[in-house]
Amino acid sequence: MAEDVSAGIRFALAARSYVEETGLQVPDGDLGFRCSAEMCRAPVVPIPFRPGQPAHFEHIERSADCPFGDRLMTESRISPVAAKSWLTIEAATAIGRILGRSFGDDYSSSVPVPRPRNPTMDNSRAAVPEPD
């Protein structure tokens, strides 16, 4: 069984845009995004920026039991099982282009791809020496 994986709001909005622009039919409009609360995992939808409110996820149906029910969520989970109707290699490549990144065979080294930072092993906090 495939596990849910983390999905940020930028990815979700790009995915939603891709699905809408290509006219893909998604069963029940469920793109597969789920609440990140372990005890909830209810379907959520990405909501774009609105005046006075950043882009975020909202539950499709309110859940009184969800600890994130009254918060603006910027991270969710995506269920590969629920997303299988639309999340293909081609879709991931197109979403990467929407986000300004490239994935797959047509990878371009001119497109910057963030790399994870290595944690430092010492406790130093500054590169500038303290004054005497």
C-alpha positions in Angstrom: 0.0 0.0 0.0 1.4 3.4 -1.0 1.9 5.9 1.8 0.7 9.5 1.8 3.5 12.0 1.2 3.9 15.7 2.2 2.6 18.3 -0.3 3.0 22.0 0.1 0.5 24.7 -0.9 2.6 25.8 -4.0 2.6 22.2 -5.4 -1.1 21.8 -4.7 -2.0 25.1 -6.4 0.1 24.2 -9.4 -1.5 20.7 -9.5 -5.0 22.2 -9.3 -4.0 24.7 -12.1 -2.7 21.8 -14.3 -5.8 19.7 -13.8 -8.1 22.6 -14.6 -6.1 23.8 -17.7 -5.9 20.3 -19.2 -9.5 19.5 -18.5 -8.7 16.3 -16.7 -11.7 14.5 -15.1 -11.0 13.9 -11.5 -13.4 11.6 -9.6 -15.5 13.7 -7.2 -13.1 16.6 -7.7 -10.8 14.9 -5.2 -7.1 15.7 -6.2 -5.9 13.4 -3.3 -4.8 16.1 -0.9 -5.4 15.2 2.8 -5.3 17.0 6.1 -1.9 16.7 7.6 -3.3 15.9 11.1 -2.6 12.2 11.7 -6.0 11.7 13.4 -7.9 13.4 10.6 -6.6 12.8 7.0 -9.9 14.2 5.6 -9.8 15.6 2.0 -8.6 19.2 1.7 -8.5 21.6 -1.2 -5.8 24.3 -2.0 -7.1 27.8 -1.7 -5.2 30.6 -3.5 -4.1 33.8 -1.9 -6.9 36.2 -1.1 -6.6 39.8 0.3 -5.7 39.4 4.0 -5.3 35.6 3.8 -2.3 33.6 2.5 -2.7 30.6 0.2 -3.8 27.6 2.3 -5.7 24.3 2.5 -9.2 24.0 3.7 -11.2 20.9 4.6 -13.8 20.0 1.9 -16.2 19.3 4.8 -15.7 20.8 8.2 -14.4 18.4 10.8 -15.0 19.3 14.5 -12.6 16.6 15.6 -9.6 17.9 13.5 -7.0 19.8 15.5 -6.3 21.9 12.4 -9.9 22.6 11.6 -9.6 26.3 12.6 -6.0 27.0 11.4 -4.7 28.0 8.0 -2.7 24.9 6.8 0.1 25.4 4.3 1.1 21.8 4.3 -1.0 18.7 3.5 -0.5 15.1 2.6 -1.2 13.6 -0.8 -2.6 10.2 -1.2 -1.1 8.4 -4.2 -4.1 6.1 -4.3 -6.6 9.0 -4.5 -4.3 11.0 -6.9 -3.7 8.0 -9.3 -6.4 9.3 -11.7 -4.3 12.4 -12.6 -0.9 12.3 -11.1 1.3 10.8 -13.9 4.9 11.4 -14.9 3.6 13.8 -17.5 1.6 15.7 -14.9 4.5 15.9 -12.5 6.7 17.3 -15.3 4.1 19.9 -16.2 3.6 20.9 -12.6 7.4 21.2 -12.2 7.4 23.6 -15.2 4.6 25.6 -13.5 6.7 25.8 -10.4 9.8 26.8 -12.4 11.6 23.5 -12.0 12.3 20.6 -14.3 12.0 16.9 -13.5 12.5 13.8 -15.7 14.2 13.3 -19.0 14.1 16.9 -20.1 15.9 18.1 -17.0 17.7 21.4 -17.6 20.7 22.2 -15.4 20.0 25.9 -15.9 16.9 25.5 -13.7 17.9 25.9 -10.0 16.6 23.0 -7.9 16.9 23.5 -4.1 19.2 21.0 -2.5 18.7 19.9 1.1 21.2 21.7 3.5 23.5 19.5 5.5 23.1 20.1 9.2 26.2 21.5 10.9 27.8 19.3 13.5 29.1 22.1 15.7 27.3 24.7 17.8 28.7 27.8 16.1 26.0 30.3 15.1 28.0 32.9 13.3 30.8 33.1 10.8 32.0 36.4 12.2 34.3 36.3 15.1 33.2 38.1 18.3 35.0 41.3 19.2 37.8 41.2 21.8 
